[in-house]
Amino acid sequence: MMTRGMFETYFLPGVWITIQVTLYSALMAAVIAFVIGTMRTSQLWIVRFISGTYFEIFRGMSALVFMFWLVFSLPLIFQWQLVPMFAGVLAMGLTYGAYGSEIVRGALAAVPVAQREAGLALGFSRFDRLRRIEIPQAWPEMVPPLNNLLIELLKCTALVSTITVADMTFAGNLVRIGESESAPIYTLLLVVYFVMAFIITRGMRVVERQAKAGIGQAPPRTSFWEKLSLREPGGEGTTGAPSKIGGAQ
Amino acid sequence: MNWEWDAVQDFMPLFWDGLWVTLKATFWGTVIAFVLGLIWAIAQRSPFRWVRWPVNAITEFIRNTPLLVQLFFLFYVLPEWGPSWSPLTTGIVGLGVHFSTYTAEVYRAGIEGVPVGQWEAAKALSLSRVRTWAVVILPQAIRRITPALGNYVIAMLKDSPMIAIIGALDMLGQAEV
């Protein structure tokens, strides 16, 4: 079994590194997702073209290979090197930012055209229209898919262990080598990742409820089992009850 | 050290071998994911709750834990209990099982998208359960989910490099001995 010393010296700092990597790359991905996502709804074809190119390139790349490229190829080409943790955050931020931009674009496109026209009629600038009209209405639509993306990002952080960032998985491997026992440590790892994903989902449910309340929609109703589930409620299935839109909070 | 294109030409044969392994892993991973995903999806609609609950719990757990750690688990823990697979086999099984929980969700959406009238019609024609699934429901469900399944094939292609990690560790392990 893992001794207490090993747990405190290796595993706990690893958990903290995993949390940090998740947080930083999530922040970076969020910024990129909003910038690229709104650029892709632009009227100018050149802006759409640039953001579309970014999206296609980073959606089609394996995050793991990109990480390896940043750590092992970049120093050869440009003669300078990134800190491994920053390379991991950069790779995941760019990749997941591309995925996120598609969510942002889809949610912005789902805002009724009349809202945009009303903004135009009232003389709002393009930026004010986005900030005060379109994004507040698109935001509740974005939260559930962004939650899925965040969990995928959390799982993706296990990859940084392969570029020598001492995250939870890295610590797990160290302890495994030290103890020459695999089953308990990997089971613990899987459980800790699961618990983290669960906490993220619960947090995002709260965000979703507040976002919906913010524009006067009723919060989603969930049964007990749906509450325990990590899956997002209300897929495109026909069996679910129609959602109440516009109900008073 | 510099970037040299000559070196690229030297490793091209090795690269083609690797490409073939990637395609093989993706192909067999896809087969496992599609078949196992269908089994999960049908089991989740089982009338017996002691089938539904364990299946739900297992798929939720697999979906929410990293593929890399699952591969480590398969590669290092499974031999303690019996089967000892090569890194490639472990990788294929790992990829297939991990993505089967995603395809299960896609199948579920497709099955729920089949109008209730189709189920009722099958019942009215007194088709057996197997025939209802095989002849009426699944052909309609699979037709509408093919694009979504394609997304996961691409995701699998991009995640297949993770097999290299356990392969490399395997080689390191041999060197230690």
Interface residues (C-beta under 8 A of the other chain):
Chain A: G60 M61 S62 A63 L64 V65 L76 I77 I151 L154 K155 C156 T157 A158 L159 S161 T162 T169 G172 N173 R176 S182 A183 Y186 T187 L189 L190 Y193 F194 A197 F198 S229 L230 R231 G235 E236 G237 T238 T239
Chain B: M1 N2 W3 N56 E60 F61 R63 N64 T65 P66 L67 L68 V69 Q70 F72 F73 Y76 V77 E80 E105 R108 A109 E112 G113 P115 V116 I154 K158 D159 P161 M162 I165
